[in-house]
Amino acid sequence: MTARAEVRNSGETPPTATRVTYSGGGDWQFRQGRRWVSVRPRGQLRTDSGETIVQWAVAGLGISYLPAFLVQDQLKAGSLVELLADYLSPDYGIYTLRPPGPRTSAKVALVLEALAERMKQAAYFAS
């Protein structure tokens, strides 16, 4: 789940705001039913720090497009509001890099198992 936050919209189409906070320079993609919509943010604020984007959105500097786990506390507190809940975001994978070789060391295996268990318990990864 990816949350869009802070500026209210009619909900009919993805926003074309002039002040948006976002990371990188890529398009935002949304899906409703079988239809994909791509929006290129035109905001002046850019960073690759999710925490910074959260702070900007809470400060009212625009809308953001972030993973739900980064904004779940702000959504619960009401300092941010989810937008376009009917529009789904693409699924993204989580990958690990391991040392080369056919066998995984006990330390690396332990970290991977703990990470997998933590993700199973986290509500934002369950959906």
MODELLER restraints for C-alpha pairs under 7 A, 6 or more apart:
rsr = mdl.restraints
at = mdl.atoms
rsr.add(forms.Gaussian(group=physical.xy_distance, feature=features.Distance(at['CA:1:A'], at['CA:67:A']), mean=6.34, stdev=0.5))
rsr.add(forms.Gaussian(group=physical.xy_distance, feature=features.Distance(at['CA:1:A'], at['CA:68:A']), mean=5.70, stdev=0.5))
rsr.add(forms.Gaussian(group=physical.xy_distance, feature=features.Distance(at['CA:1:A'], at['CA:89:A']), mean=6.76, stdev=0.5))
rsr.add(forms.Gaussian(group=physical.xy_distance, feature=features.Distance(at['CA:1:A'], at['CA:127:A']), mean=6.90, stdev=0.5))
rsr.add(forms.Gaussian(group=physical.xy_distance, feature=features.Distance(at['CA:2:A'], at['CA:65:A']), mean=6.73, stdev=0.5))
rsr.add(forms.Gaussian(group=physical.xy_distance, feature=features.Distance(at['CA:2:A'], at['CA:66:A']), mean=5.48, stdev=0.5))
rsr.add(forms.Gaussian(group=physical.xy_distance, feature=features.Distance(at['CA:2:A'], at['CA:67:A']), mean=4.31, stdev=0.5))
rsr.add(forms.Gaussian(group=physical.xy_distance, feature=features.Distance(at['CA:2:A'], at['CA:68:A']), mean=4.95, stdev=0.5))
rsr.add(forms.Gaussian(group=physical.xy_distance, feature=features.Distance(at['CA:2:A'], at['CA:89:A']), mean=6.18, stdev=0.5))
rsr.add(forms.Gaussian(group=physical.xy_distance, feature=features.Distance(at['CA:3:A'], at['CA:65:A']), mean=6.02, stdev=0.5))
rsr.add(forms.Gaussian(group=physical.xy_distance, feature=features.Distance(at['CA:3:A'], at['CA:66:A']), mean=5.57, stdev=0.5))
rsr.add(forms.Gaussian(group=physical.xy_distance, feature=features.Distance(at['CA:3:A'], at['CA:67:A']), mean=6.01, stdev=0.5))
rsr.add(forms.Gaussian(group=physical.xy_distance, feature=features.Distance(at['CA:3:A'], at['CA:68:A']), mean=5.20, stdev=0.5))
rsr.add(forms.Gaussian(group=physical.xy_distance, feature=features.Distance(at['CA:3:A'], at['CA:82:A']), mean=5.72, stdev=0.5))
rsr.add(forms.Gaussian(group=physical.xy_distance, feature=features.Distance(at['CA:4:A'], at['CA:63:A']), mean=6.56, stdev=0.5))
rsr.add(forms.Gaussian(group=physical.xy_distance, feature=features.Distance(at['CA:4:A'], at['CA:64:A']), mean=5.31, stdev=0.5))
rsr.add(forms.Gaussian(group=physical.xy_distance, feature=features.Distance(at['CA:4:A'], at['CA:65:A']), mean=4.74, stdev=0.5))
rsr.add(forms.Gaussian(group=physical.xy_distance, feature=features.Distance(at['CA:4:A'], at['CA:66:A']), mean=6.53, stdev=0.5))
rsr.add(forms.Gaussian(group=physical.xy_distance, feature=features.Distance(at['CA:4:A'], at['CA:82:A']), mean=5.30, stdev=0.5))
rsr.add(forms.Gaussian(group=physical.xy_distance, feature=features.Distance(at['CA:4:A'], at['CA:83:A']), mean=5.05, stdev=0.5))
rsr.add(forms.Gaussian(group=physical.xy_distance, feature=features.Distance(at['CA:5:A'], at['CA:57:A']), mean=6.98, stdev=0.5))
rsr.add(forms.Gaussian(group=physical.xy_distance, feature=features.Distance(at['CA:5:A'], at['CA:63:A']), mean=5.33, stdev=0.5))
rsr.add(forms.Gaussian(group=physical.xy_distance, feature=features.Distance(at['CA:5:A'], at['CA:64:A']), mean=5.48, stdev=0.5))
rsr.add(forms.Gaussian(group=physical.xy_distance, feature=features.Distance(at['CA:5:A'], at['CA:80:A']), mean=5.60, stdev=0.5))
rsr.add(forms.Gaussian(group=physical.xy_distance, feature=features.Distance(at['CA:5:A'], at['CA:81:A']), mean=5.07, stdev=0.5))
rsr.add(forms.Gaussian(group=physical.xy_distance, feature=features.Distance(at['CA:5:A'], at['CA:82:A']), mean=4.73, stdev=0.5))
rsr.add(forms.Gaussian(group=physical.xy_distance, feature=features.Distance(at['CA:5:A'], at['CA:83:A']), mean=5.62, stdev=0.5))
rsr.add(forms.Gaussian(group=physical.xy_distance, feature=features.Distance(at['CA:6:A'], at['CA:57:A']), mean=6.03, stdev=0.5))
rsr.add(forms.Gaussian(group=physical.xy_distance, feature=features.Distance(at['CA:6:A'], at['CA:60:A']), mean=6.74, stdev=0.5))
rsr.add(forms.Gaussian(group=physical.xy_distance, feature=features.Distance(at['CA:6:A'], at['CA:62:A']), mean=6.67, stdev=0.5))
rsr.add(forms.Gaussian(group=physical.xy_distance, feature=features.Distance(at['CA:6:A'], at['CA:63:A']), mean=5.35, stdev=0.5))
rsr.add(forms.Gaussian(group=physical.xy_distance, feature=features.Distance(at['CA:6:A'], at['CA:80:A']), mean=5.07, stdev=0.5))
rsr.add(forms.Gaussian(group=physical.xy_distance, feature=features.Distance(at['CA:6:A'], at['CA:81:A']), mean=5.20, stdev=0.5))
rsr.add(forms.Gaussian(group=physical.xy_distance, feature=features.Distance(at['CA:6:A'], at['CA:82:A']), mean=6.99, stdev=0.5))
rsr.add(forms.Gaussian(group=physical.xy_distance, feature=features.Distance(at['CA:7:A'], at['CA:62:A']), mean=6.57, stdev=0.5))
rsr.add(forms.Gaussian(group=physical.xy_distance, feature=features.Distance(at['CA:7:A'], at['CA:63:A']), mean=5.70, stdev=0.5))
rsr.add(forms.Gaussian(group=physical.xy_distance, feature=features.Distance(at['CA:8:A'], at['CA:83:A']), mean=6.47, stdev=0.5))
rsr.add(forms.Gaussian(group=physical.xy_distance, feature=features.Distance(at['CA:9:A'], at['CA:15:A']), mean=6.79, stdev=0.5))
rsr.add(forms.Gaussian(group=physical.xy_distance, feature=features.Distance(at['CA:9:A'], at['CA:83:A']), mean=6.86, stdev=0.5))
rsr.add(forms.Gaussian(group=physical.xy_distance, feature=features.Distance(at['CA:11:A'], at['CA:84:A']), mean=5.40, stdev=0.5))
rsr.add(forms.Gaussian(group=physical.xy_distance, feature=features.Distance(at['CA:14:A'], at['CA:84:A']), mean=6.90, stdev=0.5))
rsr.add(forms.Gaussian(group=physical.xy_distance, feature=features.Distance(at['CA:16:A'], at['CA:41:A']), mean=6.96, stdev=0.5))
rsr.add(forms.Gaussian(group=physical.xy_distance, feature=features.Distance(at['CA:18:A'], at['CA:42:A']), mean=5.54, stdev=0.5))
rsr.add(forms.Gaussian(group=physical.xy_distance, feature=features.Distance(at['CA:18:A'], at['CA:43:A']), mean=5.38, stdev=0.5))
rsr.add(forms.Gaussian(group=physical.xy_distance, feature=features.Distance(at['CA:19:A'], at['CA:43:A']), mean=4.56, stdev=0.5))
rsr.add(forms.Gaussian(group=physical.xy_distance, feature=features.Distance(at['CA:19:A'], at['CA:44:A']), mean=6.56, stdev=0.5))
rsr.add(forms.Gaussian(group=physical.xy_distance, feature=features.Distance(at['CA:19:A'], at['CA:61:A']), mean=6.79, stdev=0.5))
rsr.add(forms.Gaussian(group=physical.xy_distance, feature=features.Distance(at['CA:19:A'], at['CA:62:A']), mean=5.08, stdev=0.5))
rsr.add(forms.Gaussian(group=physical.xy_distance, feature=features.Distance(at['CA:20:A'], at['CA:41:A']), mean=6.58, stdev=0.5))
rsr.add(forms.Gaussian(group=physical.xy_distance, feature=features.Distance(at['CA:20:A'], at['CA:42:A']), mean=6.85, stdev=0.5))
rsr.add(forms.Gaussian(group=physical.xy_distance, feature=features.Distance(at['CA:20:A'], at['CA:43:A']), mean=4.40, stdev=0.5))
rsr.add(forms.Gaussian(group=physical.xy_distance, feature=features.Distance(at['CA:20:A'], at['CA:45:A']), mean=6.85, stdev=0.5))
rsr.add(forms.Gaussian(group=physical.xy_distance, feature=features.Distance(at['CA:20:A'], at['CA:62:A']), mean=4.36, stdev=0.5))
rsr.add(forms.Gaussian(group=physical.xy_distance, feature=features.Distance(at['CA:20:A'], at['CA:63:A']), mean=4.83, stdev=0.5))
rsr.add(forms.Gaussian(group=physical.xy_distance, feature=features.Distance(at['CA:20:A'], at['CA:64:A']), mean=6.35, stdev=0.5))
rsr.add(forms.Gaussian(group=physical.xy_distance, feature=features.Distance(at['CA:21:A'], at['CA:43:A']), mean=6.27, stdev=0.5))
rsr.add(forms.Gaussian(group=physical.xy_distance, feature=features.Distance(at['CA:21:A'], at['CA:45:A']), mean=5.37, stdev=0.5))
rsr.add(forms.Gaussian(group=physical.xy_distance, feature=features.Distance(at['CA:21:A'], at['CA:46:A']), mean=6.36, stdev=0.5))
rsr.add(forms.Gaussian(group=physical.xy_distance, feature=features.Distance(at['CA:21:A'], at['CA:53:A']), mean=5.99, stdev=0.5))
rsr.add(forms.Gaussian(group=physical.xy_distance, feature=features.Distance(at['CA:21:A'], at['CA:56:A']), mean=6.83, stdev=0.5))
rsr.add(forms.Gaussian(group=physical.xy_distance, feature=features.Distance(at['CA:21:A'], at['CA:57:A']), mean=6.91, stdev=0.5))
rsr.add(forms.Gaussian(group=physical.xy_distance, feature=features.Distance(at['CA:21:A'], at['CA:62:A']), mean=5.63, stdev=0.5))
rsr.add(forms.Gaussian(group=physical.xy_distance, feature=features.Distance(at['CA:21:A'], at['CA:63:A']), mean=5.67, stdev=0.5))
rsr.add(forms.Gaussian(group=physical.xy_distance, feature=features.Distance(at['CA:21:A'], at['CA:64:A']), mean=5.14, stdev=0.5))
rsr.add(forms.Gaussian(group=physical.xy_distance, feature=features.Distance(at['CA:22:A'], at['CA:45:A']), mean=6.92, stdev=0.5))
rsr.add(forms.Gaussian(group=physical.xy_distance, feature=features.Distance(at['CA:22:A'], at['CA:46:A']), mean=5.66, stdev=0.5))
rsr.add(forms.Gaussian(group=physical.xy_distance, feature=features.Distance(at['CA:22:A'], at['CA:47:A']), mean=6.66, stdev=0.5))
rsr.add(forms.Gaussian(group=physical.xy_distance, feature=features.Distance(at['CA:22:A'], at['CA:53:A']), mean=6.33, stdev=0.5))
rsr.add(forms.Gaussian(group=physical.xy_distance, feature=features.Distance(at['CA:22:A'], at['CA:64:A']), mean=5.51, stdev=0.5))
rsr.add(forms.Gaussian(group=physical.xy_distance, feature=features.Distance(at['CA:22:A'], at['CA:65:A']), mean=6.31, stdev=0.5))
rsr.add(forms.Gaussian(group=physical.xy_distance, feature=features.Distance(at['CA:23:A'], at['CA:46:A']), mean=5.53, stdev=0.5))
rsr.add(forms.Gaussian(group=physical.xy_distance, feature=features.Distance(at['CA:23:A'], at['CA:47:A']), mean=4.86, stdev=0.5))
rsr.add(forms.Gaussian(group=physical.xy_distance, feature=features.Distance(at['CA:23:A'], at['CA:48:A']), mean=4.71, stdev=0.5))
rsr.add(forms.Gaussian(group=physical.xy_distance, feature=features.Distance(at['CA:23:A'], at['CA:49:A']), mean=6.94, stdev=0.5))
rsr.add(forms.Gaussian(group=physical.xy_distance, feature=features.Distance(at['CA:24:A'], at['CA:46:A']), mean=6.49, stdev=0.5))
rsr.add(forms.Gaussian(group=physical.xy_distance, feature=features.Distance(at['CA:24:A'], at['CA:47:A']), mean=6.40, stdev=0.5))
rsr.add(forms.Gaussian(group=physical.xy_distance, feature=features.Distance(at['CA:24:A'], at['CA:48:A']), mean=5.95, stdev=0.5))
rsr.add(forms.Gaussian(group=physical.xy_distance, feature=features.Distance(at['CA:26:A'], at['CA:40:A']), mean=6.79, stdev=0.5))
rsr.add(forms.Gaussian(group=physical.xy_distance, feature=features.Distance(at['CA:27:A'], at['CA:38:A']), mean=6.12, stdev=0.5))
rsr.add(forms.Gaussian(group=physical.xy_distance, feature=features.Distance(at['CA:27:A'], at['CA:39:A']), mean=5.40, stdev=0.5))
rsr.add(forms.Gaussian(group=physical.xy_distance, feature=features.Distance(at['CA:27:A'], at['CA:40:A']), mean=4.43, stdev=0.5))
rsr.add(forms.Gaussian(group=physical.xy_distance, feature=features.Distance(at['CA:27:A'], at['CA:41:A']), mean=6.73, stdev=0.5))
rsr.add(forms.Gaussian(group=physical.xy_distance, feature=features.Distance(at['CA:28:A'], at['CA:38:A']), mean=5.66, stdev=0.5))
rsr.add(forms.Gaussian(group=physical.xy_distance, feature=features.Distance(at['CA:28:A'], at['CA:39:A']), mean=5.07, stdev=0.5))
rsr.add(forms.Gaussian(group=physical.xy_distance, feature=features.Distance(at['CA:28:A'], at['CA:40:A']), mean=6.15, stdev=0.5))
rsr.add(forms.Gaussian(group=physical.xy_distance, feature=features.Distance(at['CA:29:A'], at['CA:36:A']), mean=6.88, stdev=0.5))
rsr.add(forms.Gaussian(group=physical.xy_distance, feature=features.Distance(at['CA:29:A'], at['CA:37:A']), mean=5.71, stdev=0.5))
rsr.add(forms.Gaussian(group=physical.xy_distance, feature=features.Distance(at['CA:29:A'], at['CA:38:A']), mean=4.52, stdev=0.5))
rsr.add(forms.Gaussian(group=physical.xy_distance, feature=features.Distance(at['CA:29:A'], at['CA:39:A']), mean=6.35, stdev=0.5))
rsr.add(forms.Gaussian(group=physical.xy_distance, feature=features.Distance(at['CA:29:A'], at['CA:89:A']), mean=6.23, stdev=0.5))
rsr.add(forms.Gaussian(group=physical.xy_distance, feature=features.Distance(at['CA:30:A'], at['CA:36:A']), mean=5.65, stdev=0.5))
rsr.add(forms.Gaussian(group=physical.xy_distance, feature=features.Distance(at['CA:30:A'], at['CA:37:A']), mean=5.16, stdev=0.5))
rsr.add(forms.Gaussian(group=physical.xy_distance, feature=features.Distance(at['CA:30:A'], at['CA:38:A']), mean=6.43, stdev=0.5))
rsr.add(forms.Gaussian(group=physical.xy_distance, feature=features.Distance(at['CA:30:A'], at['CA:87:A']), mean=5.47, stdev=0.5))
rsr.add(forms.Gaussian(group=physical.xy_distance, feature=features.Distance(at['CA:30:A'], at['CA:88:A']), mean=5.41, stdev=0.5))
rsr.add(forms.Gaussian(group=physical.xy_distance, feature=features.Distance(at['CA:30:A'], at['CA:89:A']), mean=5.01, stdev=0.5))
rsr.add(forms.Gaussian(group=physical.xy_distance, feature=features.Distance(at['CA:31:A'], at['CA:37:A']), mean=6.16, stdev=0.5))
rsr.add(forms.Gaussian(group=physical.xy_distance, feature=features.Distance(at['CA:31:A'], at['CA:87:A']), mean=5.19, stdev=0.5))
rsr.add(forms.Gaussian(group=physical.xy_distance, feature=features.Distance(at['CA:31:A'], at['CA:88:A']), mean=4.91, stdev=0.5))
rsr.add(forms.Gaussian(group=physical.xy_distance, feature=features.Distance(at['CA:31:A'], at['CA:89:A']), mean=6.28, stdev=0.5))
rsr.add(forms.Gaussian(group=physical.xy_distance, feature=features.Distance(at['CA:32:A'], at['CA:86:A']), mean=6.63, stdev=0.5))
rsr.add(forms.Gaussian(group=physical.xy_distance, feature=features.Distance(at['CA:32:A'], at['CA:87:A']), mean=4.97, stdev=0.5))
rsr.add(forms.Gaussian(group=physical.xy_distance, feature=features.Distance(at['CA:32:A'], at['CA:88:A']), mean=6.32, stdev=0.5))
rsr.add(forms.Gaussian(group=physical.xy_distance, feature=features.Distance(at['CA:53:A'], at['CA:64:A']), mean=6.79, stdev=0.5))
rsr.add(forms.Gaussian(group=physical.xy_distance, feature=features.Distance(at['CA:54:A'], at['CA:71:A']), mean=6.81, stdev=0.5))
rsr.add(forms.Gaussian(group=physical.xy_distance, feature=features.Distance(at['CA:57:A'], at['CA:63:A']), mean=5.94, stdev=0.5))
rsr.add(forms.Gaussian(group=physical.xy_distance, feature=features.Distance(at['CA:57:A'], at['CA:64:A']), mean=6.37, stdev=0.5))
rsr.add(forms.Gaussian(group=physical.xy_distance, feature=features.Distance(at['CA:58:A'], at['CA:79:A']), mean=6.11, stdev=0.5))
rsr.add(forms.Gaussian(group=physical.xy_distance, feature=features.Distance(at['CA:58:A'], at['CA:80:A']), mean=6.23, stdev=0.5))
rsr.add(forms.Gaussian(group=physical.xy_distance, feature=features.Distance(at['CA:68:A'], at['CA:124:A']), mean=6.32, stdev=0.5))
rsr.add(forms.Gaussian(group=physical.xy_distance, feature=features.Distance(at['CA:69:A'], at['CA:124:A']), mean=5.75, stdev=0.5))
rsr.add(forms.Gaussian(group=physical.xy_distance, feature=features.Distance(at['CA:74:A'], at['CA:80:A']), mean=5.47, stdev=0.5))
rsr.add(forms.Gaussian(group=physical.xy_distance, feature=features.Distance(at['CA:75:A'], at['CA:81:A']), mean=5.92, stdev=0.5))
rsr.add(forms.Gaussian(group=physical.xy_distance, feature=features.Distance(at['CA:119:A'], at['CA:125:A']), mean=6.04, stdev=0.5))
rsr.add(forms.Gaussian(group=physical.xy_distance, feature=features.Distance(at['CA:120:A'], at['CA:126:A']), mean=6.46, stdev=0.5))
